[in-house]
Every structure is written in C-alpha cells, then in structure tokens.
Amino acid sequence: RALNGYARLLDESLGGRLDDEQRNMLERIARNAEKMGQLIDDILEYARAGREPLKRSAVDLDALAREIAREQAEHYPAARIEIAPLPPVQGDAVMLRQVFANLVANALKFSARREQPLVEVGGHVENGFVHCFVRDNGAGFDMAYADKLFQPFQRLHRPDEFPGAGIGLATAARIVRRHGGRIWAEGAPGQGATFWFTLP
C-alpha cells in the first residue's frame, strides 16, 4: 500500500513532466503494488480460515446466498443470478459467507464473457448433509486438472484471461472441510462449471 501510495504521489507531483516511458513505469509500479496488496490480503484470509475458531450457530443459507448475489451483481450487471431455495445449516455464518462469496464471484468472473452470463445457486438435503452448488455457463475447465482447483496458487487460466491469485477456492475448501463437509467441481472447457460443497 505504501508503494502504491508513493507512486500515486509521484504521479500527482510530477504531473506533465514525465515522458510516456516514465509514466508507463510509474503506472506499472502502482499496478503491481496493488496486485501484491490483494495477494497479501488473500493469503491472510486463507490463513484465518484455518486458524479462527468456528462460531457455530443456525445459518440461513438462503438469505446469505441472496445477499451475496445482490452485492456481486453490482459488478456484473449483464449477468443473471438464479437462486433456488437453500436449507438452513449449523455453522460459522462469517466463514460460510466467505464460501458463497468466493464461489459466486468466481462464477460471475468466468461467465462474464458470455453473451448471456448465467449463475445458478441451489441445494438439497441428502443423507444428513446439505448439498449446495454454484453453477455457471462460463469458461469451464478440463476435469483432468480438477484436483488443482482447491490448492493455493493453482490456476487453470492465464492471469491475463481472468484475474486472481488462485487463493479463493483454496480458502472455500478449507472452510468447508473445517465444517466437516467436502467440496468438488465438475466442468468442461467452454461449457461452464459447477462447484458443489456439503455441510452437515
């Protein structure tokens, strides 16, 4: 943040005295400092997901998912988000909010280039577990690499195609596992993806 702040101050104070190459270098410093700040925030979030004690209570997953969808929709006005009723669970509301936030944000990001981006959220109860899914009609992925999705810093798409550090899904997986559930994904290149997770 300090690097970014000083780069902005330099830009403001030097104004028109910079030539194109110097301005480009300054912009690169600011842009990369911003990326580094986001990466550090993501790593701290991942660490907290494994360290913070769980504060279990009744969680209204339906209300939580709809709130996340409303927040995320502002950034993707062209996308349609459909949410089927979700059952309640016992869990840590703050952490489960993070799971939905990461999965819905990913679904919107990877479907944003579609003519009609669509994200679907739903769930059902089976064998004592709530099964939730977040589905999109976006870029998809090759199932041969599905095991990499939930590992930190593992990405299946180039950063210039889709931004991100590859921490969000690892954080979501860590939270789901701490709740006694499991998480997995299904997809195909160019045919979207579905992310499933279970909660007891």
C-alpha positions in Angstrom: 0.0 0.0 0.0 2.9 2.3 0.7 4.4 1.6 -2.7 1.1 2.3 -4.3 0.7 5.5 -2.3 4.1 6.9 -3.2 3.7 6.0 -6.8 0.4 8.0 -6.9 2.1 10.9 -5.1 4.9 10.9 -7.6 2.4 10.9 -10.4 0.5 13.8 -8.9 3.6 15.9 -8.1 5.5 15.4 -11.3 2.4 15.8 -13.5 3.2 16.7 -17.1 7.0 16.5 -16.6 7.0 12.7 -17.2 7.5 11.4 -20.6 5.5 8.4 -21.9 8.0 5.8 -20.8 8.4 7.2 -17.3 4.6 7.4 -16.9 4.3 3.8 -18.1 6.9 2.7 -15.5 5.2 4.5 -12.7 1.8 3.0 -13.7 3.4 -0.5 -13.7 4.8 0.1 -10.1 1.3 1.2 -8.9 -0.5 -1.6 -10.7 1.9 -4.3 -9.4 1.8 -2.9 -5.9 -2.0 -3.1 -6.0 -1.8 -6.7 -7.1 0.7 -7.5 -4.3 -1.6 -5.9 -1.7 -4.5 -8.0 -3.0 -2.4 -11.2 -2.9 -1.3 -10.5 0.7 -5.0 -9.9 1.7 -5.9 -13.2 0.1 -3.1 -15.1 1.9 -4.2 -13.6 5.2 -7.8 -14.7 4.5 -6.6 -18.2 3.7 -4.6 -18.3 7.0 -7.6 -17.0 9.0 -9.8 -19.7 7.5 -7.6 -22.4 9.1 -6.9 -20.6 12.4 -10.0 -18.9 13.6 -12.2 -20.9 15.9 -15.6 -21.9 14.4 -18.5 -20.0 15.9 -21.4 -22.3 15.2 -25.0 -21.1 15.1 -28.1 -21.6 12.9 -27.2 -20.1 9.5 -29.9 -19.2 6.9 -28.1 -20.2 3.8 -30.9 -18.9 1.5 -30.7 -15.3 2.9 -26.9 -15.5 2.9 -26.7 -16.5 -0.8 -29.2 -13.9 -1.9 -27.3 -11.2 0.0 -24.0 -12.3 -1.7 -25.8 -12.3 -5.1 -27.1 -8.8 -4.7 -23.6 -7.5 -3.7 -21.9 -9.3 -6.6 -24.5 -8.4 -9.2 -23.5 -4.7 -9.0 -20.1 -5.6 -10.6 -21.7 -7.8 -13.3 -24.9 -6.0 -14.4 -25.3 -8.2 -17.6 -25.3 -11.5 -15.6 -28.4 -13.3 -14.4 -28.2 -14.9 -11.0 -30.9 -17.5 -10.1 -31.1 -18.8 -6.6 -33.3 -21.8 -5.7 -34.3 -22.2 -2.0 -31.4 -23.3 0.2 -31.9 -25.2 3.5 -30.5 -23.8 6.8 -27.4 -25.3 8.5 -25.4 -25.1 11.7 -22.1 -23.5 11.1 -20.0 -20.3 11.2 -22.0 -17.7 9.4 -19.0 -15.4 8.7 -17.0 -18.3 7.2 -19.9 -19.7 5.2 -20.5 -16.3 3.8 -16.9 -16.3 2.5 -17.5 -19.7 0.8 -20.5 -18.3 -1.1 -18.7 -15.0 -1.8 -15.8 -16.8 -3.4 -17.9 -19.3 -5.4 -20.4 -16.7 -6.7 -17.6 -14.2 -7.6 -15.7 -16.9 -9.5 -18.9 -18.0 -11.4 -19.6 -14.4 -12.4 -16.0 -13.7 -13.4 -15.7 -16.9 -15.5 -19.0 -16.4 -17.3 -18.7 -12.6 -17.8 -17.6 -13.0 -21.5 -20.7 -15.0 -22.4 -23.4 -13.2 -24.3 -25.9 -14.1 -21.6 -24.0 -14.9 -18.4 -25.9 -17.2 -16.0 -25.1 -18.2 -12.5 -27.3 -20.7 -10.6 -27.2 -21.4 -6.9 -29.2 -24.2 -5.3 -29.1 -27.1 -2.8 -30.9 -30.1 -1.2 -30.6 -32.3 1.8 -29.2 -35.9 1.4 -28.1 -38.4 4.0 -27.8 -35.8 6.7 -25.8 -33.3 4.6 -26.8 -30.2 2.8 -25.5 -30.3 -0.7 -25.1 -26.8 -2.2 -24.0 -25.9 -5.8 -22.9 -22.8 -7.7 -23.1 -23.3 -11.5 -22.1 -21.0 -14.3 -22.1 -21.1 -18.1 -18.6 -19.7 -18.4 -15.1 -20.8 -19.5 -15.2 -24.2 -17.7 -12.2 -26.3 -17.2 -10.6 -29.7 -18.1 -11.6 -32.3 -15.5 -8.1 -33.8 -15.7 -6.9 -30.8 -13.7 -9.8 -30.7 -11.2 -7.6 -31.7 -8.3 -5.6 -28.5 -8.7 -8.6 -26.2 -8.3 -8.6 -26.2 -4.5 -4.8 -25.8 -3.9 -3.4 -22.4 -3.2 -1.9 -20.5 -6.2 -3.0 -23.2 -8.7 -4.7 -21.6 -11.7 -6.1 -23.3 -14.8 -6.4 -20.0 -16.8 -3.8 -17.3 -17.5 -4.0 -14.2 -15.3 -4.4 -12.0 -18.4 -7.6 -14.1 -19.3 -9.1 -14.0 -15.8 -7.6 -12.0 -12.9 -7.0 -13.6 -9.5 -4.2 -15.2 -7.4 -5.7 -18.7 -7.0 -6.5 -18.4 -3.3 -10.3 -18.1 -3.2 -11.1 -21.7 -3.9 -8.5 -22.9 -1.5 -10.0 -20.7 1.2 -13.5 -22.0 0.4 -12.3 -25.6 0.6 -10.5 -25.1 3.9 -13.7 -23.6 5.4 -15.9 -26.4 4.1 -13.6 -29.1 5.4 -13.4 -27.5 8.8 -17.2 -27.7 8.9 -17.0 -31.5 8.3 -18.0 -31.2 4.6 -16.4 -31.8 1.3 -16.1 -29.7 -1.9 -15.6 -30.7 -5.6 -16.1 -29.3 -9.0 -17.4 -30.5 -12.4 -16.9 -28.9 -15.7 -15.7 -29.0 -19.3 -13.8 -26.4 -21.4 -16.2 -23.8 -22.8 -19.2 -25.4 -21.1 -19.2 -23.9 -17.7 -18.5 -25.3 -14.3 -20.5 -26.5 -11.2 -18.9 -26.3 -7.8 -20.5 -28.5 -5.1 -20.0 -28.5 -1.4 -21.6 -30.3 1.5 -22.3 -29.2 5.1 -23.5 -31.5 7.9 
